[in-house]
Amino acid sequence: MTIASTTELKINWVNTLFFAGVHIGALFALLPSNFSWKAVGVALLLYWVTGGLGITLGFHRLVTHRSFQTPKLLEYFLVFCGTLACQGGPIEWVGTHRLHHLYSDQNLDPHDSNKGFWWSHMGWLIYQGQNESEIPRFTKDIAEDKVYQFFQNYFIFIQIALGLLLLLLGGWSFVVWGIFVRIVFVWHCTWLVNSATHKFGYRSYDSGDRSTNCWWVALLVFGEGWHNNHHAFQYSARHGLRWWELDLTWMTIQLLQVLGLATNVKLAEKKQ
């Protein structure tokens, strides 16, 4: 499928209207009445909890690639944090990402970067996915888990509950910054891994696709920007393989190891 042919796909209006609504909600942060440093602090905290602990550590390195193991209760907590990122349910997220790795930058890749930056960043989410029927065969290890099913089916309601809690704690400024601004920011940071790290940066390995190592994406998404390293060693819990490739998520895994909460940690050979 070429870039031009994407217009032939059916628009997913549920996704499109939802994305538009959340982005519009984030614009209310421009109103002076919705600004407070406490609200910004809440947004930054939730950015780390949902984007760092949830998506990067939980959804990606722990569940999708099983690069380490944790006690089940900690796994569920990290998956809960990822669910709060509002990027779909964990079963769908994990299945889509495993599909991406199998067909990286090929026609069956959900966000094939050969179709352009816009497509790989978020365009693929606006159209009806052609590979949705493939997801069940990539998620057999989690699809029957009742906790995962709950998070998958009710991630929107969980977000609403968080919004109500923030409203009680700090009013509308907490909701605008802690829900709308934070979700939009985490969305685009995550999407940059699909787009920017298949276009900008350098390559340390021949991984068979267009993946790159991009330092500024790595800073935004807690080490995920060392994407060429990751595609070369998908099983590795550490993505920053050179000494200067800062990987905050790897540091978190090391801390969990010290606490006895991360075991069977898989590593690639570190670049010097």
Stockholm file with secondary structure:
# STOCKHOLM 1.0

chainA/1-272         MTIASTTELKINWVNTLFFAGVHIGALFALLPSNFSWKAVGVALLLYWVTGGLGITLGFHRLVTHRSFQTPKLLEYFLVFCGTLACQGGPIEWVGTHRLHHLYSDQNLDPHDSNKGFWWSHMGWLIYQGQNESEIPRFTKDIAEDKVYQFFQNYFIFIQIALGLLLLLLGGWSFVVWGIFVRIVFVWHCTWLVNSATHKFGYRSYDSGDRSTNCWWVALLVFGEGWHNNHHAFQYSARHGLRWWELDLTWMTIQLLQVLGLATNVKLAEKKQ
#=GR chainA/1-272 SS CCTGGGGGSCBCHHHHHHHHHHHHHHHGGGSGGGCCHHHHHHHHHHIIIIIIIIIIIIIIIIIITCCSBCCHHHHHHHHHHHHTTCSSCHHHHHHHHHHHHHTTTSTTSTTCGGGCHHIIIIIHHHBCCTTGGGHHHHCTTTTTCHHHHHHHHHHHHHHHHHHHHHHHHHCHHHHIIIIIIHHHHHHHHHHHHHHGGGTSSBCSSCCSSCCCBCHHHHHHTTTTTBHHHHHHSTTCSCCCCSTTSCCHHHHHHHHHHHTTCCBSCCCCCCCC
#=GC SS_cons         CCTGGGGGSCBCHHHHHHHHHHHHHHHGGGSGGGCCHHHHHHHHHHIIIIIIIIIIIIIIIIIITCCSBCCHHHHHHHHHHHHTTCSSCHHHHHHHHHHHHHTTTSTTSTTCGGGCHHIIIIIHHHBCCTTGGGHHHHCTTTTTCHHHHHHHHHHHHHHHHHHHHHHHHHCHHHHIIIIIIHHHHHHHHHHHHHHGGGTSSBCSSCCSSCCCBCHHHHHHTTTTTBHHHHHHSTTCSCCCCSTTSCCHHHHHHHHHHHTTCCBSCCCCCCCC
//
